[in-house]
Amino acid sequence: MCTHTSLKTGGPADLFAVPEDTEDLQSLLSWLHDQQIPWMPIGRGYNLLVSDRGISGAVISLERFDRITFDGSLITAEAGAENLAVVRFAQKIRRGGIGFISGIPGTIGGAIKMNAGAYGEGILTRTDHLTLLRGGSVADFRMEELDYGYRHLKLEDGDIVLAASFRLDEREPHLTEEEILKDTNLRRLKHNVGFPSAGSFFKNPHGQAAWRLIDAAGMRGTIVGGAQVSEVHSNFLVNTGAATTQDFLDLATIVKTAVFATSGVTLEEEVRIVGKI
C-alpha cells in the first residue's frame, strides 16, 4: 500500500481492485461477500496511514469514478474526481463557492468523508445530497438526513460514497480564479513541506490550532526513524525517505503526550489509521 498512499508507507493488501463503474463495483462486492472477504474503499490515499503489516482482504480503489456532470442546477462529481477538477468544472459554467478545496490534494470522496475545508468552511455545507451504495443498492441522501460536522461525516458500516451533488452560487470565472490562486498560493507557502505527507495529521481542537499546540510543546522538527514533525508546518508529519507506519504511530504518540503535558489538550488524529494491528 506504500504505492497507494501519500505518506508512502504501509504493507500489502491481500487484493487490490479497481472497478470501472457502479455495476462493476456491485458485482465485485457481491463476489467478495460470497467469498467472505472483507473490503475497504479508498480514493487516492491522501488521508490514510496503513499498517506496516498491510490490510486483510480487499482494497477497492475508486480512482475510475471520476466523472463530473451538470444538470442545469446541480453539479455532480463522482468520488474519484480530483478536488481541483471539480472547482475548475464549476468555474467553466460560472458556478462557485468551493474554491477553498482547490489546494487540498485528493478526491471528492475523501473530501466528503472528512468534510474537508478551510477558512471556517466545510465541503458538506455546500453539498445538496450524496449518492451512496448502501446494502448493495444505490440511493441518494440529502444532507439533512445525515450526521456531519467538523471534519467528520457519520455513515453506516459498509456505505460507499459514489458521488456528491453540489448546489453552487452563480459566480464570475475570474472571481473563482482569485479563490483558486489565493488557496493554492497560501498552501504552497505554508504547506510546501518538501516530503510526503497526509496534510494535517491532527484535527484542530475546538477554538485552537493544532500546529500552535505542537509548537508550544516544543515538537517542531522531532524525529522518530524516518518520520518527522515538519520544520515548515508542525501539524504535518512527513516521511523523510525511509519511514515506516510504526515510526508515524510512535511519533504521533510522542506529540500527543507532549501537547497534553503542556496544554491539557488531547489531540485527535485526522488521518485514518487502518490495517492489521
C-alpha positions in Angstrom: 0.0 0.0 0.0 3.0 2.3 0.2 2.5 3.0 -3.5 -1.2 3.9 -3.0 -0.9 6.4 -0.1 0.6 9.9 0.1 2.6 9.0 3.2 4.3 6.3 1.2 4.1 3.7 4.0 2.0 0.5 4.6 2.3 -3.2 3.9 0.4 -5.2 1.2 -3.3 -5.7 0.8 -4.5 -9.2 0.1 -6.3 -7.9 -3.0 -6.4 -4.6 -4.8 -9.3 -3.9 -7.1 -10.2 -1.0 -9.4 -13.8 -1.3 -10.6 -14.8 0.6 -13.8 -18.3 1.8 -12.7 -21.1 1.2 -10.2 -22.3 -2.0 -11.9 -18.7 -3.3 -11.8 -18.4 -2.3 -8.1 -21.7 -4.0 -7.2 -20.5 -7.3 -8.9 -17.2 -7.1 -7.1 -18.9 -6.6 -3.7 -21.2 -9.5 -4.4 -18.3 -11.7 -5.1 -16.4 -10.5 -2.0 -19.5 -11.2 0.1 -19.8 -14.7 -1.3 -16.1 -15.4 -0.6 -16.4 -13.8 2.9 -13.6 -11.4 2.1 -13.5 -8.1 4.0 -13.0 -4.9 2.0 -12.4 -1.2 2.3 -12.7 1.6 -0.3 -10.1 4.2 -0.9 -9.6 7.2 -3.2 -6.0 8.3 -3.8 -4.8 7.5 -0.3 -4.2 11.1 0.8 -5.6 10.7 4.3 -4.5 7.1 5.1 -1.9 5.6 7.4 -1.8 1.9 6.6 -0.3 -0.6 9.0 3.2 -2.0 8.1 1.5 -5.4 8.2 -0.9 -4.4 5.5 -4.6 -4.9 5.1 -6.5 -8.1 5.4 -8.9 -8.6 2.5 -9.6 -6.3 -0.5 -8.8 -2.7 -1.0 -11.2 -1.1 -3.6 -9.9 1.9 -5.5 -12.5 4.3 -6.8 -10.0 6.2 -9.0 -12.0 5.5 -12.2 -15.1 7.1 -10.7 -14.1 10.5 -11.9 -17.0 11.8 -14.0 -18.3 15.4 -13.4 -21.7 16.5 -14.8 -24.2 19.4 -14.6 -27.9 19.1 -15.0 -28.8 22.7 -15.0 -29.0 23.2 -11.2 -26.6 20.7 -9.6 -23.0 19.7 -10.2 -22.5 16.0 -9.5 -18.9 14.8 -9.0 -18.1 11.1 -8.6 -16.0 10.0 -5.7 -12.8 9.7 -7.7 -12.9 13.2 -9.2 -10.0 15.4 -8.2 -10.9 18.3 -5.9 -9.4 20.9 -8.2 -11.0 19.4 -11.3 -14.4 19.9 -9.7 -13.7 23.5 -8.9 -12.5 24.1 -12.5 -15.6 22.4 -13.9 -17.8 24.7 -11.8 -15.8 27.7 -12.9 -16.4 26.9 -16.6 -20.1 27.0 -16.1 -20.0 30.1 -13.9 -20.6 28.4 -10.6 -18.5 28.8 -7.5 -18.3 28.6 -3.7 -16.0 25.7 -3.2 -12.7 27.3 -4.2 -11.4 26.5 -0.7 -10.8 22.9 -1.7 -8.7 23.9 -4.6 -5.4 23.3 -2.9 -6.5 20.2 -0.9 -4.9 17.2 -2.6 -7.1 14.2 -3.2 -10.6 13.4 -4.4 -14.2 14.3 -3.7 -14.9 11.0 -2.0 -12.2 11.7 0.6 -13.1 15.3 0.9 -16.7 14.3 1.6 -15.8 11.6 4.2 -13.7 14.0 6.2 -15.8 17.1 5.4 -12.7 18.8 4.1 -12.5 22.5 4.2 -10.6 25.7 5.1 -11.2 29.2 6.4 -14.2 28.0 8.5 -16.0 26.3 5.7 -16.6 22.6 5.0 -17.5 21.0 1.7 -20.6 19.4 3.2 -22.2 22.8 3.8 -22.1 23.2 0.0 -23.5 19.7 -0.7 -27.1 19.1 -1.7 -27.0 15.3 -1.4 -24.8 12.3 -1.5 -25.2 9.2 -3.7 -24.3 6.2 -1.6 -24.0 2.5 -2.2 -25.7 1.1 0.9 -26.6 -2.6 1.4 -25.9 -3.3 -2.3 -28.3 -0.6 -3.5 -27.7 2.9 -4.8 -29.6 5.7 -3.2 -29.5 9.5 -2.7 -29.4 11.0 0.7 -30.0 14.7 1.4 -27.6 16.3 3.8 -30.3 16.9 6.4 -30.7 13.1 6.6 -27.1 12.7 7.5 -25.0 13.4 10.6 -21.9 15.5 9.9 -19.8 18.3 11.4 -16.3 19.5 11.7 -14.0 17.1 9.8 -16.5 14.2 10.0 -19.4 12.5 8.3 -21.1 9.6 10.0 -22.2 6.9 7.7 -23.4 3.3 8.2 -20.9 0.5 8.1 -20.4 -0.7 4.5 -21.6 2.6 3.0 -19.6 3.8 -0.1 -19.7 7.4 -1.3 -20.3 7.1 -5.0 -20.9 10.8 -5.8 -21.7 14.2 -4.3 -24.1 16.8 -5.8 -23.4 20.5 -5.1 -25.8 23.5 -5.4 -23.3 26.3 -6.0 -23.7 30.0 -6.4 -23.6 31.8 -9.8 -20.1 33.3 -9.9 -18.0 35.0 -12.5 -15.0 32.8 -13.5 -12.4 35.5 -12.6 -13.7 35.5 -9.0 -13.3 31.7 -8.8 -9.8 32.1 -10.3 -8.9 34.6 -7.5 -10.1 32.0 -5.0 -8.1 29.2 -6.6 -4.9 31.3 -6.7 -5.4 32.5 -3.1 -5.9 29.0 -1.8 -3.1 27.3 -3.8 -0.6 30.1 -3.1 -1.4 30.1 0.6 -1.0 26.3 0.7 2.2 26.5 -1.3 3.6 29.0 1.1 2.5 27.2 4.3 2.2 23.6 3.3 5.2 23.1 0.9 6.9 20.7 3.4 9.1 19.0 0.8 8.4 15.4 1.8 5.5 13.0 1.5 2.7 13.8 4.0 -1.0 13.4 4.5 -1.7 17.1 5.1 -2.8 18.0 8.6 -2.1 14.9 10.8 -4.2 16.1 13.7 -7.6 17.8 13.9 -7.8 21.3 15.2 -9.3 21.2 18.8 -12.3 23.5 19.2 -11.1 27.1 19.0 -7.4 26.2 18.8 -4.9 25.4 16.1 -3.1 22.0 16.4 0.1 23.4 15.0 0.3 26.1 17.7 -0.1 23.5 20.4 2.5 21.3 18.9 4.9 24.2 18.6 4.3 25.3 22.2 5.1 21.7 23.3 8.5 22.0 21.5 7.7 19.3 19.0 8.6 21.0 15.7 11.3 19.0 14.0 11.0 16.0 16.3 12.1 12.8 14.5 11.3 9.1 15.0 13.0 6.9 12.5 12.1 8.3 9.1 9.1 10.2 10.3 9.4 13.9 11.3 7.3 16.7 12.6 7.8 19.1 9.7 10.0 22.1 10.2 7.7 24.0 7.8 4.3 23.2 9.3 4.2 21.4 12.7 0.8 19.8 12.1 2.4 17.9 9.1 4.1 14.7 9.9 6.4 13.8 7.0 8.2 10.9 5.5 11.9 11.9 5.2 12.6 8.9 3.0 12.5 5.6 4.8 9.7 6.0 7.4 7.5 3.1 8.5 4.0 3.4 9.7 5.2 2.4 13.1 7.5 5.5 13.0 4.5 7.7 12.4 2.5 6.0 15.2 5.3 6.4 17.6 5.9 10.0 16.6 2.2 10.8 16.9 2.2 9.3 20.5 5.2 11.5 21.5 3.5 14.6 20.1 0.2 13.9 21.7 1.8 13.2 25.1 3.8 16.4 24.9 0.8 18.5 23.9 -1.3 17.1 26.7 1.5 17.8 29.2 1.8 21.5 28.2 -1.8 22.3 27.4 -4.1 19.7 28.8 -5.4 19.1 25.3 -5.7 15.7 23.8 -5.0 15.8 20.0 -7.0 13.5 17.8 -5.7 12.2 14.5 -7.2 13.5 11.3 -5.6 10.7 9.2 -7.4 7.4 9.1 -5.3 4.6 10.6 -6.2 1.3 9.0 -4.9 -2.3 8.6 -3.6 -5.2 10.6 -2.7 -4.4 14.2 
